Amino acid sequence: MQTPAWRAHYDATQDIPEVTSDDIVWADGVIFSVPSRFGVMAAQLKQFIDTQGGIWANGDTVNKVVSGMTSAQNAHGGQEATLLSLYIQMMHWGAIIAAPGYSEAEYTTAGGNPYGTSVTIDDNGNMIEDVEEAVKRQARHVVDIASRVNG
C-alpha cells in the first residue's frame, strides 16, 4: 500500500474480525456503516451482501431490522444515494429498514438526511460534522425497533 493513511488503517484494523453470514443470522438488528463511492455503496460491501444468498434463501433475513450510516469526502458526495442503494438490497432481503427520518435534531446537523447518519471527511480523514449523538440515537432507534419485532 503506497498511501500512508491506508497502510495505517490496515495496520490498526487487521486483527478486527470480519463479519460473517452467521453474524447476520444471529443479530436482531444490523447497522451498516457504508462508505460512499460515487453515490453507491462500496464494492466490498456489495460483494459481501451478494454472498448472503444462502441466508436469504433460508428466510434468515426476513424481518431483520437494518439501518445504515455513511461518509464521503465531500458534502453532498452521494451519501443519501449510497444509503438508498443499501436499502434497495435490504428490501430484497425482506428486512425492516429503521431509517431515523428527521425525528431528532441531531440527524439534521449530522449530514442532514433522513436515511441515516452521514458525515463528511476532510483530506486528513477527520470528520467535519459532529455525529456522535446522531450515531448513538440511530443505534438506540435500531435496538428499540428490533426489541419490538423480536419481543
N, C-alpha and C positions, 0 to 999 in steps of 0.2 A: 504494500500500500504506500503510495507516494504522498498522499495528503496526511500531514501530521495529525490533524484533528480526527481523521478516520482511524488512523493507527491507534491513537489514544483511546478512542471509543471502543475499538475492537479489544484492545488490551484490558480495558476496565470491565468489559462485559462478557468476556469469553467463558467465564465459569458460571454464568447465569443459565439455568436450564431453559430450554426452549419448550414452548407449549406443544402439546400433543393432542391427538383426537380424543384421548381419554380425558384430558382436562376439559374439553368442550362438553363431553358427556356428563361428567360428574358435577360440573358447575351449575348452580341455579341461575346465575346471570354472568354475562361476559361483557367486558368493556374493551373494545379495540382502540388502541392508540395508533392512528394511521397517518403516516407522513403523506403529504400531498405531492403527487408527481403530475404536474400539468393538469390538475383538476380531477385526477382519478387516484385510487389507492395505489400504493407502491406495488410493483410487480411481485415482490417477495410475499406480501400478504395475500395477494390474489392467488398466487401459486398454492399457498397454504390452504386457503378456502377451497380451491379446486380439488384438493386431495381429501376433502371431507365427504366425498360421495358415499362412502360406506356408512357413516353415521347418519347422513341424511336419508339414505335408503332404508335404514332401520327405524326411522322416525325419531331419532335421538335429538334432532334439532328443532322439532316442532314444539312450540310454546317456550322455547328458550328465550329468556329476557336478554336483550342485547342493546348496547349503546356504543357510540363512537366519539372519539376526540381526534383532533388533527392539528398539524402545524405546517407552515410553509415559510419560505424565506422572505416573502413579500406580502404586504397586506392585500387582501383580495386575490391571493395567489391560488385560488381554486379550492379553498377549504370547504366551502359549502358543497360544491360539486363532488369533492372527494368523499364526504360523508354520505351524500346521496348514492354514490356508486357502491359504497359499502352496504347501505340499507337495501339496495336492489338485490344484492346477494342474500341478505338476511330474509327478505320476503320469500325468496325461493326456498330457504330453509324452513319456512313456516314459523319463524321466530317472531317474538313480540318486541317491537322496537320501542325503546324507552328514551325517546328524544326529550331533552329538557324543555323545549319551547322557550318562550320568554317568561317563564314562571318566576324567575328571581332576577334581581338587578345585576347580580354577578355575571350572569350569562351575557348581558348586553355589553358590559365593559370587557369581557373576556372573549374577544373575537367577534362578538355581536351577531351570532347566527343562532337560530332555534334548533339546529340539528345536533349540536354537540359543542363542547368547549373547543375553541380553536385559538391558536397563538401564532404570532409572527416571530420569526427567529432572525436575529441580525447576522451580519457577516462573521461574527465571532462565536456564533452558536448560543447566544444569550436570548432568553425570552424577553420580548418587548413589553407585552401586556402582563399584568399580574393575574394569573389564572388559578392560583392555589385554591381560593374559596369556590370558584366555579367547578373545579375538578372535584373537590370534596362534596359539593352539593349534588353534582351529577352522579357520583358514586353512591351517595345515600339514596338518590332517586331510583337507581337501578336495584339496590338492595331492597328498598321498600316494595317496588313492584314485584320483584322475584319472590319476596316473602308472601305477598298476597296470592301470587299464582301457584306457588308450591306449598302453601299453607304451612 
